[in-house]
Amino acid sequence: MRAGFGSRVDQVVAAVREITDFAPRIALATGTGLGPILKDIQVVARIPYGDLPDFPVSTAPSHAGELILGRLGGHDVAALNGRFHLYEGWQKDDIVLPIYVLRALGAGIFVATNAAGALNPELRVGTAVLIEDHLNFLGRHPLSGPNDDRLGPRFPDMSRAYDAGLRQAAVESAEKAGLVLARGIYAAVHGPEFETSAERRFLRMAGADLVGMSTVPEVIAANHAGMRVLAFSAVTNNASGGADQQPDSLEEVLENAAIGGDTIRRVILRMIGEARL
Ligand code: HPA
């Protein structure tokens, strides 16, 4: 991160604090087509990103661009309705700024959702997948540059980036609710172009089940900030790189995100209802 990043975080936190003293326990970030997950929140405050100093404003399709503070199943949550991607031209500091802000506001848990292509042919379109680990092929690392020790350690552990207890709870909650929740490893690529078929076969050989263009910078930052992380993908397209693969399109991604997204929403609500999140 750049020198002065810590004071950039402080500035945004101060701006939120002028509006509300609400302290969320859980932070949620929703991906492409997954905004409806937020419809169950009883809103306490809704802050457009544009009202926050030096805060990025989403340009990605279906990303609304507001910070929502409110109650979900009786718990205090904050939701980033719309996130930031490297392919939009944002710098890594812009992408992770909201994570440090939410941490400073009180959140100890970060829950991310995204739309992803399936490298693993067993993962069908519409499947909800619990992310177990990731591969960072973004070509960027959010923590490079001077470290602000107030935000987190210089060399944070990343061997347990996705909290084992929360993952176990997600699996059990899904099972009890009769929801199918697959598991997989997410590879993050820069985009905005979809991958070539050769790249997809390479990512699959490298051990990934899913491919997408988000989430990994925020997960790294959340771990750096000492948060427990839980993340889900909604499979929106076959990305096996095989002969059966159709040409990729945003329309397909948006259309299919809602299917897995609804399962993810129900798993999250169930976890919250059972006080396991
Ligand atoms: N590749 C990268 N990002 C994606 C994909 C994909 O196939 N599907 C949804 N987001």
py3Dmol code that shows the C-alpha trace and the ligand (Angstrom):
import py3Dmol

protein = """\
ATOM      1  CA  MET A   1       0.000   0.000   0.000  1.00  0.00           C
ATOM      2  CA  ARG A   2       1.070   3.557  -0.587  1.00  0.00           C
ATOM      3  CA  ALA A   3       2.493   5.748   2.168  1.00  0.00           C
ATOM      4  CA  GLY A   4      -0.436   7.587   3.765  1.00  0.00           C
ATOM      5  CA  PHE A   5      -2.922   4.761   3.117  1.00  0.00           C
ATOM      6  CA  GLY A   6      -3.669   4.533   6.853  1.00  0.00           C
ATOM      7  CA  SER A   7      -4.796   8.175   6.970  1.00  0.00           C
ATOM      8  CA  ARG A   8      -6.920   7.600   3.871  1.00  0.00           C
ATOM      9  CA  VAL A   9      -8.688   4.848   5.839  1.00  0.00           C
ATOM     10  CA  ASP A  10      -9.046   7.181   8.859  1.00  0.00           C
ATOM     11  CA  GLN A  11     -10.650   9.858   6.685  1.00  0.00           C
ATOM     12  CA  VAL A  12     -13.340   7.548   5.352  1.00  0.00           C
ATOM     13  CA  VAL A  13     -14.019   6.128   8.827  1.00  0.00           C
ATOM     14  CA  ALA A  14     -14.400   9.671  10.171  1.00  0.00           C
ATOM     15  CA  ALA A  15     -16.858  10.510   7.372  1.00  0.00           C
ATOM     16  CA  VAL A  16     -18.971   7.432   8.184  1.00  0.00           C
ATOM     17  CA  ARG A  17     -18.838   8.312  11.868  1.00  0.00           C
ATOM     18  CA  GLU A  18     -20.329  11.749  11.109  1.00  0.00           C
ATOM     19  CA  ILE A  19     -23.357   9.925   9.705  1.00  0.00           C
ATOM     20  CA  THR A  20     -23.757   7.041  12.154  1.00  0.00           C
ATOM     21  CA  ASP A  21     -22.099   5.334  15.118  1.00  0.00           C
ATOM     22  CA  PHE A  22     -23.355   1.934  13.893  1.00  0.00           C
ATOM     23  CA  ALA A  23     -20.729  -0.769  14.479  1.00  0.00           C
ATOM     24  CA  PRO A  24     -21.146  -3.764  12.146  1.00  0.00           C
ATOM     25  CA  ARG A  25     -19.904  -7.165  13.275  1.00  0.00           C
ATOM     26  CA  ILE A  26     -20.014  -8.782   9.838  1.00  0.00           C
ATOM     27  CA  ALA A  27     -18.921  -7.230   6.529  1.00  0.00           C
ATOM     28  CA  LEU A  28     -20.367  -8.506   3.251  1.00  0.00           C
ATOM     29  CA  ALA A  29     -19.130  -7.868  -0.299  1.00  0.00           C
ATOM     30  CA  THR A  30     -21.364  -8.897  -3.174  1.00  0.00           C
ATOM     31  CA  GLY A  31     -20.239  -9.721  -6.680  1.00  0.00           C
ATOM     32  CA  THR A  32     -21.598  -9.448 -10.186  1.00  0.00           C
ATOM     33  CA  GLY A  33     -25.324 -10.216 -10.250  1.00  0.00           C
ATOM     34  CA  LEU A  34     -25.363 -11.057  -6.536  1.00  0.00           C
ATOM     35  CA  GLY A  35     -26.728  -7.791  -5.159  1.00  0.00           C
ATOM     36  CA  PRO A  36     -30.116  -9.410  -4.287  1.00  0.00           C
ATOM     37  CA  ILE A  37     -28.387 -11.102  -1.355  1.00  0.00           C
ATOM     38  CA  LEU A  38     -28.659  -7.720   0.311  1.00  0.00           C
ATOM     39  CA  LYS A  39     -32.424  -7.463   0.039  1.00  0.00           C
ATOM     40  CA  ASP A  40     -32.931  -9.011   3.471  1.00  0.00           C
ATOM     41  CA  ILE A  41     -31.015  -6.281   5.288  1.00  0.00           C
ATOM     42  CA  GLN A  42     -33.062  -3.884   7.415  1.00  0.00           C
ATOM     43  CA  VAL A  43     -31.235  -0.721   6.483  1.00  0.00           C
ATOM     44  CA  VAL A  44     -29.989   1.638   9.196  1.00  0.00           C
ATOM     45  CA  ALA A  45     -27.906   3.829   6.850  1.00  0.00           C
ATOM     46  CA  ARG A  46     -27.247   3.779   3.123  1.00  0.00           C
ATOM     47  CA  ILE A  47     -24.169   5.749   2.081  1.00  0.00           C
ATOM     48  CA  PRO A  48     -23.385   6.245  -1.633  1.00  0.00           C
ATOM     49  CA  TYR A  49     -19.679   5.659  -2.262  1.00  0.00           C
ATOM     50  CA  GLY A  50     -19.574   9.126  -3.833  1.00  0.00           C
ATOM     51  CA  ASP A  51     -20.362  10.683  -0.426  1.00  0.00           C
ATOM     52  CA  LEU A  52     -17.204   9.210   1.123  1.00  0.00           C
ATOM     53  CA  PRO A  53     -13.908  11.082   0.726  1.00  0.00           C
ATOM     54  CA  ASP A  54     -11.528   9.605  -1.839  1.00  0.00           C
ATOM     55  CA  PHE A  55     -13.662   6.443  -2.061  1.00  0.00           C
ATOM     56  CA  PRO A  56     -13.730   4.669  -5.443  1.00  0.00           C
ATOM     57  CA  VAL A  57     -17.042   4.500  -7.327  1.00  0.00           C
ATOM     58  CA  SER A  58     -17.944   1.186  -9.020  1.00  0.00           C
ATOM     59  CA  THR A  59     -18.153   1.048 -12.793  1.00  0.00           C
ATOM     60  CA  ALA A  60     -18.642  -2.720 -13.151  1.00  0.00           C
ATOM     61  CA  PRO A  61     -21.993  -3.974 -14.477  1.00  0.00           C
ATOM     62  CA  SER A  62     -24.642  -4.605 -11.782  1.00  0.00           C
ATOM     63  CA  HIS A  63     -22.451  -3.096  -9.050  1.00  0.00           C
ATOM     64  CA  ALA A  64     -24.587  -0.453  -7.325  1.00  0.00           C
ATOM     65  CA  GLY A  65     -21.966   1.566  -5.434  1.00  0.00           C
ATOM     66  CA  GLU A  66     -23.158   2.091  -1.882  1.00  0.00           C
ATOM     67  CA  LEU A  67     -22.268   1.110   1.638  1.00  0.00           C
ATOM     68  CA  ILE A  68     -25.252  -0.371   3.456  1.00  0.00           C
ATOM     69  CA  LEU A  69     -25.321  -0.562   7.245  1.00  0.00           C
ATOM     70  CA  GLY A  70     -28.112  -2.504   8.870  1.00  0.00           C
ATOM     71  CA  ARG A  71     -29.416  -5.623  10.565  1.00  0.00           C
ATOM     72  CA  LEU A  72     -29.562  -9.062   9.033  1.00  0.00           C
ATOM     73  CA  GLY A  73     -31.235 -11.826  11.058  1.00  0.00           C
ATOM     74  CA  GLY A  74     -30.740  -9.736  14.180  1.00  0.00           C
ATOM     75  CA  HIS A  75     -27.030  -9.122  13.587  1.00  0.00           C
ATOM     76  CA  ASP A  76     -25.297  -5.840  12.772  1.00  0.00           C
ATOM     77  CA  VAL A  77     -23.816  -5.992   9.281  1.00  0.00           C
ATOM     78  CA  ALA A  78     -22.190  -3.746   6.731  1.00  0.00           C
ATOM     79  CA  ALA A  79     -22.485  -4.509   3.040  1.00  0.00           C
ATOM     80  CA  LEU A  80     -20.480  -3.233   0.119  1.00  0.00           C
ATOM     81  CA  ASN A  81     -23.060  -3.162  -2.635  1.00  0.00           C
ATOM     82  CA  GLY A  82     -20.646  -3.073  -5.543  1.00  0.00           C
ATOM     83  CA  ARG A  83     -16.944  -3.744  -5.458  1.00  0.00           C
ATOM     84  CA  PHE A  84     -13.861  -2.655  -7.360  1.00  0.00           C
ATOM     85  CA  HIS A  85     -11.751  -4.590  -9.812  1.00  0.00           C
ATOM     86  CA  LEU A  86      -8.288  -4.153 -11.272  1.00  0.00           C
ATOM     87  CA  TYR A  87      -9.780  -4.419 -14.773  1.00  0.00           C
ATOM     88  CA  GLU A  88     -11.696  -1.184 -14.156  1.00  0.00           C
ATOM     89  CA  GLY A  89      -8.341   0.528 -13.779  1.00  0.00           C
ATOM     90  CA  TRP A  90      -8.519   0.917 -10.002  1.00  0.00           C
ATOM     91  CA  GLN A  91      -5.297   0.684  -8.047  1.00  0.00           C
ATOM     92  CA  LYS A  92      -4.883  -2.082  -5.501  1.00  0.00           C
ATOM     93  CA  ASP A  93      -5.214   0.477  -2.665  1.00  0.00           C
ATOM     94  CA  ASP A  94      -8.641   1.536  -3.974  1.00  0.00           C
ATOM     95  CA  ILE A  95      -9.835  -2.063  -4.057  1.00  0.00           C
ATOM     96  CA  VAL A  96      -8.891  -2.866  -0.462  1.00  0.00           C
ATOM     97  CA  LEU A  97      -9.717   0.517   1.111  1.00  0.00           C
ATOM     98  CA  PRO A  98     -13.312  -0.554   1.969  1.00  0.00           C
ATOM     99  CA  ILE A  99     -12.032  -3.643   3.808  1.00  0.00           C
ATOM    100  CA  TYR A 100      -9.874  -1.620   6.188  1.00  0.00           C
ATOM    101  CA  VAL A 101     -12.742   0.860   6.656  1.00  0.00           C
ATOM    102  CA  LEU A 102     -15.157  -1.932   7.603  1.00  0.00           C
ATOM    103  CA  ARG A 103     -12.574  -3.413   9.942  1.00  0.00           C
ATOM    104  CA  ALA A 104     -12.133  -0.038  11.631  1.00  0.00           C
ATOM    105  CA  LEU A 105     -15.928   0.335  11.940  1.00  0.00           C
ATOM    106  CA  GLY A 106     -15.962  -2.909  13.943  1.00  0.00           C
ATOM    107  CA  ALA A 107     -16.311  -5.855  11.544  1.00  0.00           C
ATOM    108  CA  GLY A 108     -14.367  -8.967  12.550  1.00  0.00           C
ATOM    109  CA  ILE A 109     -15.777 -11.218   9.811  1.00  0.00           C
ATOM    110  CA  PHE A 110     -15.603 -10.661   6.060  1.00  0.00           C
ATOM    111  CA  VAL A 111     -17.989 -12.559   3.778  1.00  0.00           C
ATOM    112  CA  ALA A 112     -17.401 -12.304   0.021  1.00  0.00           C
ATOM    113  CA  THR A 113     -19.502 -13.541  -2.873  1.00  0.00           C
ATOM    114  CA  ASN A 114     -18.650 -13.556  -6.554  1.00  0.00           C
ATOM    115  CA  ALA A 115     -19.626 -14.881  -9.942  1.00  0.00           C
ATOM    116  CA  ALA A 116     -17.117 -17.351 -11.372  1.00  0.00           C
ATOM    117  CA  GLY A 117     -16.485 -19.627 -14.311  1.00  0.00           C
ATOM    118  CA  ALA A 118     -16.116 -23.356 -13.613  1.00  0.00           C
ATOM    119  CA  LEU A 119     -12.719 -24.782 -14.557  1.00  0.00           C
ATOM    120  CA  ASN A 120     -13.777 -28.023 -12.916  1.00  0.00           C
ATOM    121  CA  PRO A 121     -16.284 -29.698 -15.263  1.00  0.00           C
ATOM    122  CA  GLU A 122     -18.111 -31.231 -12.287  1.00  0.00           C
ATOM    123  CA  LEU A 123     -19.254 -27.792 -11.186  1.00  0.00           C
ATOM    124  CA  ARG A 124     -22.405 -27.045 -13.156  1.00  0.00           C
ATOM    125  CA  VAL A 125     -23.803 -23.619 -13.963  1.00  0.00           C
ATOM    126  CA  GLY A 126     -26.000 -22.474 -11.074  1.00  0.00           C
ATOM    127  CA  THR A 127     -23.946 -24.290  -8.411  1.00  0.00           C
ATOM    128  CA  ALA A 128     -23.046 -22.469  -5.206  1.00  0.00           C
ATOM    129  CA  VAL A 129     -19.436 -23.133  -4.193  1.00  0.00           C
ATOM    130  CA  LEU A 130     -17.688 -22.575  -0.885  1.00  0.00           C
ATOM    131  CA  ILE A 131     -14.192 -21.209  -1.589  1.00  0.00           C
ATOM    132  CA  GLU A 132     -11.574 -23.201   0.306  1.00  0.00           C
ATOM    133  CA  ASP A 133      -8.446 -21.438  -0.921  1.00  0.00           C
ATOM    134  CA  HIS A 134      -7.196 -19.294  -3.785  1.00  0.00           C
ATOM    135  CA  LEU A 135      -4.503 -18.805  -6.390  1.00  0.00           C
ATOM    136  CA  ASN A 136      -3.541 -15.198  -7.086  1.00  0.00           C
ATOM    137  CA  PHE A 137      -2.922 -14.721 -10.813  1.00  0.00           C
ATOM    138  CA  LEU A 138      -3.849 -11.040 -10.748  1.00  0.00           C
ATOM    139  CA  GLY A 139      -0.260  -9.963 -11.192  1.00  0.00           C
ATOM    140  CA  ARG A 140      -0.766  -7.570  -8.263  1.00  0.00           C
ATOM    141  CA  HIS A 141      -0.473  -7.897  -4.518  1.00  0.00           C
ATOM    142  CA  PRO A 142      -2.498  -5.506  -2.390  1.00  0.00           C
ATOM    143  CA  LEU A 143       0.050  -5.323   0.426  1.00  0.00           C
ATOM    144  CA  SER A 144       3.060  -4.341  -1.676  1.00  0.00           C
ATOM    145  CA  GLY A 145       4.613  -1.034  -0.671  1.00  0.00           C
ATOM    146  CA  PRO A 146       5.170   0.352   2.830  1.00  0.00           C
ATOM    147  CA  ASN A 147       3.250  -1.499   5.545  1.00  0.00           C
ATOM    148  CA  ASP A 148       1.132   0.401   8.060  1.00  0.00           C
ATOM    149  CA  ASP A 149       1.571  -1.611  11.247  1.00  0.00           C
ATOM    150  CA  ARG A 150      -1.661  -0.133  12.606  1.00  0.00           C
ATOM    151  CA  LEU A 151      -3.556  -1.978   9.854  1.00  0.00           C
ATOM    152  CA  GLY A 152      -1.792  -5.343  10.035  1.00  0.00           C
ATOM    153  CA  PRO A 153       1.571  -7.134  10.063  1.00  0.00           C
ATOM    154  CA  ARG A 154       4.194  -6.857   7.303  1.00  0.00           C
ATOM    155  CA  PHE A 155       4.174 -10.596   6.572  1.00  0.00           C
ATOM    156  CA  PRO A 156       0.673 -11.905   7.302  1.00  0.00           C
ATOM    157  CA  ASP A 157      -0.028 -15.632   7.329  1.00  0.00           C
ATOM    158  CA  MET A 158      -2.096 -16.683   4.307  1.00  0.00           C
ATOM    159  CA  SER A 159      -2.021 -20.455   4.871  1.00  0.00           C
ATOM    160  CA  ARG A 160      -5.503 -20.293   6.407  1.00  0.00           C
ATOM    161  CA  ALA A 161      -6.986 -17.471   4.365  1.00  0.00           C
ATOM    162  CA  TYR A 162     -10.513 -18.936   4.502  1.00  0.00           C
ATOM    163  CA  ASP A 163     -11.473 -19.571   8.113  1.00  0.00           C
ATOM    164  CA  ALA A 164     -11.830 -23.315   8.794  1.00  0.00           C
ATOM    165  CA  GLY A 165     -14.492 -22.860  11.481  1.00  0.00           C
ATOM    166  CA  LEU A 166     -16.669 -20.674   9.281  1.00  0.00           C
ATOM    167  CA  ARG A 167     -16.268 -23.082   6.356  1.00  0.00           C
ATOM    168  CA  GLN A 168     -17.330 -26.009   8.521  1.00  0.00           C
ATOM    169  CA  ALA A 169     -20.317 -24.005   9.758  1.00  0.00           C
ATOM    170  CA  ALA A 170     -21.297 -23.146   6.162  1.00  0.00           C
ATOM    171  CA  VAL A 171     -21.167 -26.806   5.136  1.00  0.00           C
ATOM    172  CA  GLU A 172     -23.282 -27.865   8.133  1.00  0.00           C
ATOM    173  CA  SER A 173     -25.821 -25.058   7.736  1.00  0.00           C
ATOM    174  CA  ALA A 174     -26.219 -25.856   4.029  1.00  0.00           C
ATOM    175  CA  GLU A 175     -26.674 -29.536   4.776  1.00  0.00           C
ATOM    176  CA  LYS A 176     -29.316 -28.894   7.412  1.00  0.00           C
ATOM    177  CA  ALA A 177     -31.175 -26.598   5.029  1.00  0.00           C
ATOM    178  CA  GLY A 178     -31.013 -29.183   2.237  1.00  0.00           C
ATOM    179  CA  LEU A 179     -28.917 -26.866   0.065  1.00  0.00           C
ATOM    180  CA  VAL A 180     -26.198 -28.160  -2.250  1.00  0.00           C
ATOM    181  CA  LEU A 181     -22.911 -26.408  -1.524  1.00  0.00           C
ATOM    182  CA  ALA A 182     -19.871 -27.563  -3.490  1.00  0.00           C
ATOM    183  CA  ARG A 183     -16.277 -26.699  -2.498  1.00  0.00           C
ATOM    184  CA  GLY A 184     -13.465 -25.408  -4.602  1.00  0.00           C
ATOM    185  CA  ILE A 185     -10.317 -23.383  -5.126  1.00  0.00           C
ATOM    186  CA  TYR A 186     -10.685 -19.975  -6.782  1.00  0.00           C
ATOM    187  CA  ALA A 187      -8.132 -18.574  -9.214  1.00  0.00           C
ATOM    188  CA  ALA A 188      -8.186 -14.798  -9.625  1.00  0.00           C
ATOM    189  CA  VAL A 189      -7.175 -13.336 -12.974  1.00  0.00           C
ATOM    190  CA  HIS A 190      -6.937  -9.712 -14.021  1.00  0.00           C
ATOM    191  CA  GLY A 191      -9.503  -9.543 -16.861  1.00  0.00           C
ATOM    192  CA  PRO A 192     -11.559  -7.891 -18.279  1.00  0.00           C
ATOM    193  CA  GLU A 193     -11.185 -10.338 -21.135  1.00  0.00           C
ATOM    194  CA  PHE A 194     -12.327 -13.838 -20.352  1.00  0.00           C
ATOM    195  CA  GLU A 195      -9.495 -16.380 -20.333  1.00  0.00           C
ATOM    196  CA  THR A 196      -8.293 -18.238 -23.372  1.00  0.00           C
ATOM    197  CA  SER A 197      -9.011 -21.952 -23.423  1.00  0.00           C
ATOM    198  CA  ALA A 198      -5.297 -22.688 -22.929  1.00  0.00           C
ATOM    199  CA  GLU A 199      -5.210 -20.408 -19.878  1.00  0.00           C
ATOM    200  CA  ARG A 200      -8.194 -22.226 -18.429  1.00  0.00           C
ATOM    201  CA  ARG A 201      -6.601 -25.627 -18.903  1.00  0.00           C
ATOM    202  CA  PHE A 202      -3.460 -24.239 -17.260  1.00  0.00           C
ATOM    203  CA  LEU A 203      -5.423 -22.916 -14.255  1.00  0.00           C
ATOM    204  CA  ARG A 204      -7.171 -26.268 -13.914  1.00  0.00           C
ATOM    205  CA  MET A 205      -3.807 -28.088 -13.959  1.00  0.00           C
ATOM    206  CA  ALA A 206      -2.599 -25.666 -11.305  1.00  0.00           C
ATOM    207  CA  GLY A 207      -5.348 -26.942  -9.013  1.00  0.00           C
ATOM    208  CA  ALA A 208      -8.128 -24.371  -9.378  1.00  0.00           C
ATOM    209  CA  ASP A 209     -11.829 -25.220  -9.715  1.00  0.00           C
ATOM    210  CA  LEU A 210     -13.112 -21.711 -10.360  1.00  0.00           C
ATOM    211  CA  VAL A 211     -11.906 -18.603 -12.139  1.00  0.00           C
ATOM    212  CA  GLY A 212     -12.931 -14.996 -11.609  1.00  0.00           C
ATOM    213  CA  MET A 213     -11.708 -11.420 -11.574  1.00  0.00           C
ATOM    214  CA  SER A 214     -12.279 -10.347  -7.971  1.00  0.00           C
ATOM    215  CA  THR A 215     -12.282 -11.256  -4.274  1.00  0.00           C
ATOM    216  CA  VAL A 216      -8.623 -12.218  -3.805  1.00  0.00           C
ATOM    217  CA  PRO A 217      -7.322  -8.682  -3.044  1.00  0.00           C
ATOM    218  CA  GLU A 218     -10.080  -8.171  -0.476  1.00  0.00           C
ATOM    219  CA  VAL A 219      -9.463 -11.579   1.102  1.00  0.00           C
ATOM    220  CA  ILE A 220      -5.740 -10.844   1.425  1.00  0.00           C
ATOM    221  CA  ALA A 221      -6.509  -7.450   2.994  1.00  0.00           C
ATOM    222  CA  ALA A 222      -9.109  -8.919   5.362  1.00  0.00           C
ATOM    223  CA  ASN A 223      -6.576 -11.508   6.548  1.00  0.00           C
ATOM    224  CA  HIS A 224      -3.965  -8.767   6.919  1.00  0.00           C
ATOM    225  CA  ALA A 225      -6.461  -6.824   9.031  1.00  0.00           C
ATOM    226  CA  GLY A 226      -7.073  -9.868  11.242  1.00  0.00           C
ATOM    227  CA  MET A 227     -10.591 -10.656  10.021  1.00  0.00           C
ATOM    228  CA  ARG A 228     -12.057 -14.156   9.648  1.00  0.00           C
ATOM    229  CA  VAL A 229     -12.996 -14.767   6.021  1.00  0.00           C
ATOM    230  CA  LEU A 230     -15.765 -16.753   4.355  1.00  0.00           C
ATOM    231  CA  ALA A 231     -16.288 -16.674   0.576  1.00  0.00           C
ATOM    232  CA  PHE A 232     -18.645 -18.173  -1.991  1.00  0.00           C
ATOM    233  CA  SER A 233     -18.804 -18.351  -5.784  1.00  0.00           C
ATOM    234  CA  ALA A 234     -21.900 -18.707  -7.933  1.00  0.00           C
ATOM    235  CA  VAL A 235     -20.955 -20.696 -11.036  1.00  0.00           C
ATOM    236  CA  THR A 236     -22.156 -18.732 -14.059  1.00  0.00           C
ATOM    237  CA  ASN A 237     -20.464 -20.464 -16.986  1.00  0.00           C
ATOM    238  CA  ASN A 238     -18.487 -23.457 -18.086  1.00  0.00           C
ATOM    239  CA  ALA A 239     -14.831 -22.371 -18.197  1.00  0.00           C
ATOM    240  CA  SER A 240     -13.271 -25.787 -18.720  1.00  0.00           C
ATOM    241  CA  GLY A 241     -11.352 -24.755 -21.820  1.00  0.00           C
ATOM    242  CA  GLY A 242     -12.651 -27.884 -23.507  1.00  0.00           C
ATOM    243  CA  ALA A 243     -14.363 -28.382 -26.849  1.00  0.00           C
ATOM    244  CA  ASP A 244     -17.795 -28.203 -25.175  1.00  0.00           C
ATOM    245  CA  GLN A 245     -17.262 -24.643 -24.093  1.00  0.00           C
ATOM    246  CA  GLN A 246     -19.539 -21.943 -25.511  1.00  0.00           C
ATOM    247  CA  PRO A 247     -18.252 -18.410 -26.205  1.00  0.00           C
ATOM    248  CA  ASP A 248     -18.292 -16.319 -22.998  1.00  0.00           C
ATOM    249  CA  SER A 249     -20.558 -13.335 -22.463  1.00  0.00           C
ATOM    250  CA  LEU A 250     -21.507 -10.934 -19.706  1.00  0.00           C
ATOM    251  CA  GLU A 251     -25.180 -11.704 -20.409  1.00  0.00           C
ATOM    252  CA  GLU A 252     -24.641 -15.350 -19.546  1.00  0.00           C
ATOM    253  CA  VAL A 253     -22.783 -14.412 -16.347  1.00  0.00           C
ATOM    254  CA  LEU A 254     -25.514 -12.004 -15.195  1.00  0.00           C
ATOM    255  CA  GLU A 255     -28.314 -14.376 -16.085  1.00  0.00           C
ATOM    256  CA  ASN A 256     -26.855 -17.311 -14.184  1.00  0.00           C
ATOM    257  CA  ALA A 257     -25.398 -15.509 -11.152  1.00  0.00           C
ATOM    258  CA  ALA A 258     -28.831 -15.279  -9.561  1.00  0.00           C
ATOM    259  CA  ILE A 259     -29.243 -19.076  -9.439  1.00  0.00           C
ATOM    260  CA  GLY A 260     -26.180 -19.938  -7.340  1.00  0.00           C
ATOM    261  CA  GLY A 261     -26.564 -16.530  -5.688  1.00  0.00           C
ATOM    262  CA  ASP A 262     -29.888 -17.517  -4.209  1.00  0.00           C
ATOM    263  CA  THR A 263     -28.382 -20.633  -2.625  1.00  0.00           C
ATOM    264  CA  ILE A 264     -25.515 -18.543  -1.245  1.00  0.00           C
ATOM    265  CA  ARG A 265     -28.010 -16.053   0.197  1.00  0.00           C
ATOM    266  CA  ARG A 266     -29.871 -18.870   1.924  1.00  0.00           C
ATOM    267  CA  VAL A 267     -26.701 -20.401   3.345  1.00  0.00           C
ATOM    268  CA  ILE A 268     -25.614 -17.040   4.738  1.00  0.00           C
ATOM    269  CA  LEU A 269     -29.054 -16.378   6.257  1.00  0.00           C
ATOM    270  CA  ARG A 270     -29.152 -19.844   7.778  1.00  0.00           C
ATOM    271  CA  MET A 271     -25.676 -19.385   9.272  1.00  0.00           C
ATOM    272  CA  ILE A 272     -26.693 -16.050  10.736  1.00  0.00           C
ATOM    273  CA  GLY A 273     -29.969 -17.502  12.022  1.00  0.00           C
ATOM    274  CA  GLU A 274     -28.041 -20.273  13.767  1.00  0.00           C
ATOM    275  CA  ALA A 275     -25.580 -17.714  15.179  1.00  0.00           C
ATOM    276  CA  ARG A 276     -22.749 -19.465  13.337  1.00  0.00           C
ATOM    277  CA  LEU A 277     -21.604 -16.359  11.556  1.00  0.00           C
TER     278      LEU A 277
END
"""
ligand_1 = """\
10
HPA
N -13.730 -15.994 -16.072
C -13.426 -14.928 -15.308
N -14.323 -14.290 -14.563
C -15.573 -14.755 -14.555
C -15.953 -15.866 -15.324
C -14.969 -16.516 -16.120
O -15.236 -17.502 -16.830
N -17.270 -16.062 -15.096
C -17.666 -15.110 -14.224
N -16.635 -14.310 -13.890
"""
view = py3Dmol.view(width=600, height=400)
view.addModel(protein, "pdb")
view.setStyle({"model": 0}, {"cartoon": {"style": "trace"}})
view.addModel(ligand_1, "xyz")
view.setStyle({"model": 1}, {"stick": {}})
view.zoomTo()
view.show()
